[in-house]
Amino acid sequence: MQHPLNDRKTLNGWALFDWANSAFALVITTAIFPPYFEEMVDEQFTVLGLAFTNSSWFAYLITFSYLVIALLSPLLSGIADAGGRRKWFLQLFTTMGGLGCLSLFFFDGMSTMWIGSLGFIVGLIGFAGGLVFYNSFLPVIATPDRFDRLSARGFAMGYVGSVILLILNLAMVQKPEWFGLADTGTLAVRMAFVTVGIWWLLFAYISLSRLPDDERRPGNGLLDMAAMGWAELRQVWQRMKEYPQAKRFLLAFFSYSAGVQTVIFLASIFAKKELGFETAELIVVVLILQVVAIAGAYLAAKISEAKGNKFALYFELIIWTLICVVAYFVNGKMQFYILAGAVGLVMGGVQSLSRSTYAKVIPGGEDGEAAPSDTTSWFSFYDVLEKVAIVFGTFLFGFLDALTGSMRVSILILAVFFILGMVFLSRFRVVTPPLD
């Protein structure tokens, strides 16, 4: 039984999931955990005879996490479609991520680095792993003319919710006595990690209660469903020949995503190492970035409505390229504040546009046909490419950082990803459906 499209409660519930999981993306991967990790872990150390710096280890944690999920995602999304378990897997990854986040409370120094590393990996896998199932709901619950606005609403709600929690965390870190916490040690910061886990799980489960239930399909167990999933993925790959615009878009998407995601993950470490930012200052930077990103997501949707998705993506990628070039020359904190505002302007926009653009060029998108049952597998291609791009981008960033001793060269090289994205995008075409 097909779920009714454009149901207001369902659309709001879907967008609420961004409100829930964006707290992890902001507080754990961007604002508080990276500088905390750097403070708690020695500048240089060895593992199994290999030498690492704290920043390179952190970059490789991201690389490893996304490599794991990139390998699992096609299989899991295939199982979700073959077994009718889209919602089930979204709940599984959400629960895993939330628990991983809660475990970071026990990371308080070099002796517990393994807890911090493992908790971060599990949290990141839970966060990233759930996105393919979350994104795949878009063509199931909405018509194509709603994709841009609904996608932008989700990102905007994510920014608002994560900013609210980050302000609470800033107060907790700066004024722990307001919350009955000791004014010494790392307790306040570690409690901030706990609030993220609780926030994520609480609002995500509210969102899940409003999404369409799974329609379970008969099967003989996990292995049978996995085999069905791989068969479905092969069919989707073969059908890609019928959708050349989808293939062209994915090539451009892979290129510029390597730059976008690497900047988002490692910007705070760049600010701390290269410009001497303190944790409180970094939180202010991230708050500026997030507030501007709310407007940026809607700006991208408006440009898309007026000029089309392709024009809007070009606009975003040109700004991203300039950001990487300017970052190479930044020396002052005020300059970095301005640069952070520019990142916020295009951070949400390029992600929101990418998600909605892809939804328009796969079955059930541009031509308005009904969404197919294997929509999760189609979004798996999108999702896996983004994760492989993150693996490639973060690994290259860390390698160049170790090789040159400066993160500036790594930032500058990221501009190449955006330029390549624009080159590949030149061969892409999308027809935007008219608005009601």
N, C-alpha and C positions, 0 to 999 in steps of 0.2 A: 504494500500500500504506500503510494507516494505521499510524502509530507507536503502540506499546502505551502506554496511559495509566498514570500513577503509577509509572513505572519509577524506582527509587531513584537509580540512577546519573545518569539524565537530569535528574531534579528537582534533584539536588545540583549538576550541571553548570550548569543554568539559574541557580540562585542564585549560583553562583560568578562569573557575569558582573557582578553587582552589586558584588562584592568587587573586581573589576578596574577598572571605570570610575568607581566612587565616589571613587577617589583623585583623579581630575581635578576632580570636583565639589567636593571638600573643599579640596584644596591650591591649585588654580589659580583656581577661581571664588570661593572664600570666604576662605581663611586667609592665604595668603602672597602670591599674585600681586596682589590689589587694592592692599594697602598698598605693595608694591614698585613697582607701576605709578605710584602717586601720587608716590612719592619720585623716580622716574627722569624723570618728565615735568613740565615747567614748570607752575606753578599756572595760568597763562593763556597761551594761544597762539592763533594763527590758522591756518586751513587754507582755502585758496581764498578768502581774504577774509572768512571767517566766524570769529567769536571763540568759543573754547571754554575751559572749565576742565578740569583733568585728571579730575575726578570726573564731569562731564557727558559728556566724551568716552568714559570707561569705560562709562557707562550706555548711551550710544548704540552702542557696540560690541556690547553685549548685544542691544540692539534690532535692529540690522542683522543679526546672526547668526541670530536667531530669525525674522526676517522672511524671510530667504532659505530657511531650512529649512521654514518654514510653507508657502511657495509650492511647494517641491519635493516635500514629503512625500506629498501625495495622488498625484502622478504616480509617485513611486518605489514607494510601497506597492502601487499598482495594477500596476505592472510586476512587482513581486515576486510577487504572486498570479498574474497572468496568465502569467508566464514561469516560475513555480515557483522563484523566487530569493530567498526570505526570508533564508536563511542567507548567501547570497552578498552581499547588501546589508549585512547586519549586519557581516560581515567587512570590507567596503569602508569603511564609515563608521568602524569601529574603527581600521583602519590609518591612515586619513586623520587622525583625531583624535590618535592617538598620535604621528604625525610632526609635527603642528602643535605639540603639547606640547613635543617635543624641540627644535623650532626656537626656543623661548623662551630657550634658553641664550645665543643671540646678541643678546638685547635687554639693553643695558647703559647706556642713556642716551637723551637727547633725539634724538641723531643716528640712533639705531636704533629710534625709536618705531614706524616703519612695520613693522619685523620683529615687535615685540611685539604690535602691533595685529593684523597679519595672522595671526600664529601663534595668537593667542588666538581670533580668528574661526574659523580652520580647526579648531582644537581643539574649540571649542564646537559648531560645525556637526557635526563627527564624533561628539561625545558625544550631542547632541540627536537627530541624524539616525538614530542606531542604535537609539534607544529604542523607536520604533514597531515595529521588527522584533523586538526583544527582547520587548516586552510581548505581541506577537501570538503568541508561542510558548505563552503560559500556557494557553489552552483547548485547545491541540494536545497538550500533554504531561500535563495533569492533569484530573481530574474536578472539577465545581463545588464539592464539599464540601472540596476541598483548596486552593481559590483563596486564601482569607484567610491560612491558615497559610503557604502557600508564598510568597505575596507578602510577608508579614511577614518570613519567613526571608531572602528576597533583600535587603530593605532592611537587616535586622540585620547580615547578612554584609558588606554594603557599609559600614556604619558601623564595624564591627570592623576590617576591612581598611584603610580609610582612616585610622582613628585610629592603627593600627600604623605606617603609613607617615608620618603627620604627626609622630609622636613621633621617628621616625628623622630626619625633616627638621629638627625643632626642635633635636635634638642636633647635626646638621650645621651649622646656622646659629649656634648658641651655642658649639660646640666644634669648629670646622673642623679644628683640628690633629689631632683623633682620626681624621679621614678623610684626612689627608695634604694638606689644602687650605690655601692661604695665608690668614692671619688678617687680610686686608685686602680692601677692595673688595667686589664683589658676587658673587664666584666661588661661595661656598657656597650662596647663594640660587639662583643659576642652575643649580647642580648638583642642587638639590632639584627643579627643574623636569624635569631629565633623569631622575631616579629615578621621577617620576610617569609619564613616557612609557614607560619600560621596564616598570614594574609593570603598567600598563594593557595593553600589548601582550602581555606574557607570560601573564598569567592569563586574558585574554580568549580567547587562542588555545587554552588548555586547555579553557575552557568551550565554545568552538565545536566542539571535537572530540567533545563528549558530546551535542550537540544533534542532532535528526533531520536527516538530509541532505535537500537540496532534491530535489524530484521534478520535474525539468525537463520542460517541456511544449513541444511543437514550435511553432515560430514562424518568421517570415521576417526576424527582426532586431529591433533595438531599437524602431524606429518602430512596427512592427506590435504589439509587446508593449505599447508606450505607449498605442496606440489601444485595445487590449483592456483596459488598466488603467483608462482613463477610462470606458469602457463599464461596467466592473465597479463603479466608484465611483458612476456614475449609478444603477445597479441598487440599490446599497446605500442611496443616498439615498431612492430610491422605497420601499424596504423599511422605512425608518425609520417610515413611517406604521403599519406593523404592530407596531412596538415603541415605543409612546408613552412608556414609562418611560425608555427610553434617551435620547430627545430631552429629556425633562424633567431627567434627571440631567446631561446635557451642558450645559444652560443654567446649572444651579447650579455645575457644575464649572468652567466658564469664569469665572464671577464670582469664586469664592474663590481660584482658581489665580492670578489676576492679583495678588492680595495675597500669597499664600504665596511664590511664586517671586521676587517683587520684594524681599521681606524677606530671603530667603535670599541673593540676589545682592548686595545693597547694605548689609547689616547691618554688615559690617566697616568699610566706608567711613564709615558713620554713627558708629560707635564712635571711629574715628580723628579725624574732623573735629569732632564735637560734644562728645566726652568726652576727647579727648587720649590715646587708647590707643596704646601702642607696639606694634611688630610682635610681640614676644615675648608681650606681654599678650594680644594678639588671638589668638595661637595657643592660649593657655590657655583663652580664652573658647570657641573653637571645639572644643577637646577636651572641655570641660564639656558643650557642646551635643551633641556626637556620642555621648558616653557615655550621657547621659540619653535620647537618641533611640533607642538600642537597646531600652531598656525601654519607651519610648513606642510603638514599632511593635508590640510584643507586647501592650501594654496595650490598644491600639486593637483588635487582633484578639480579645482576651478580651471586651471590652465588646461587640463586634459579635456574638460567639457568644452572649452572655447576653441582649442587648437588641436585636440587629439592626443592620444597617449604617446605617440612617437615624439611629437614636438615637446611635450612635457618632460619626457625622459631625457631628451637632448639638453634641455634647460638645466635639469638636475645634474647631469654628468659633467657639463661644462663647469659648474660651480665646484663640484667635487675635485676636478682636475686642478682648478685654481687653489683650492684649499691645500692640496698636497705640495704644490710649488711654494706657496706662501709659508707653510709650516717649516720648510727647510731654512728659511731666513729669520724666523721669529726668535727674538732674544728676550723680550720683556713680558711680564705677566699680563699687562693690559692688552698687549697685542694678542696674547693667547685667549683672553676673554672674548675679544672680538671674533677671533677665529672659531671659538667654540659656538658662538652665536650663528656663524655661517654653517657650521656642521649641523646644528639643530635645524636650520632652515631646510636642509635637503635630506637629513637622515630619515625622517619619517616619510617624506614625500617619495623618495626613490623606492623604499620598501613597499609602501602602500600601492604605488603605481605598478610596480613589478607584479605584485600578487593579482591585482585586478586585470592587468594587461594579459597575463597568461591565461586567466580564466576566460577571456574573450576569444582566444584562438585555439582552444581545445574543444572537443565535442560537448555540445550544450552551451557553447559560448557565443561566438560571433553570429552563427546562423540561427540561433534561437531554438535549436532542437532540444529535446528533453535531456537532462543530465543523465549520462550513462551510469550503470551500476559500478563500473570500474573507475569512477572519478578519483578515488584515492590513489590508484596506481598512476594516473596521469599527473597528479600533484607530487607523486613520489619522484618522478623525473626532475621536476622543479626543485623539490626539497633536497634530493641527493646532490644535484649540481651545486646548490648553495653551500652545502656542507663540505663537499670536496673543494670548493673555492676557498672556504675558510681554512681548511687543512693546508692548501697550497699557499694562501696568503700569509697565515700566521707562521708557517714554517720558514718561508722565504724571509719574512720580516726578522725572525729570530736568528736565522743564519747570517743575514747581512749585518745585523747588530753585533753578533759575536765576531764577525770577520773584520768589520771596520771600527768597532768600539764606539760607534755613534748611531743613535736611532734616527738621526736626521736623513741619512742616506736612504734608510729603509722607507721612511715616509715619502721621500722624493720619488723613489722607484714605484710606489703605489700609483702615482699619476699615470703610469703606462697602462695599468689595468683599465682605467676610465677611458683613456684614449682608444684602446682596443675595443672597449664596449661600444663606443660611438661608431667606430668603423664597421663593426658587425651589425649594429643597429641600422645602418644605412640601407641594408638589403631587406629590412623587415617592413611589413605592412600590416596594419590592423584597421578594420572598419568598425568605428564606434557606433553602437546601436543608438537610435534617437531616444531622447528622454520622453517620458509620458507627458 
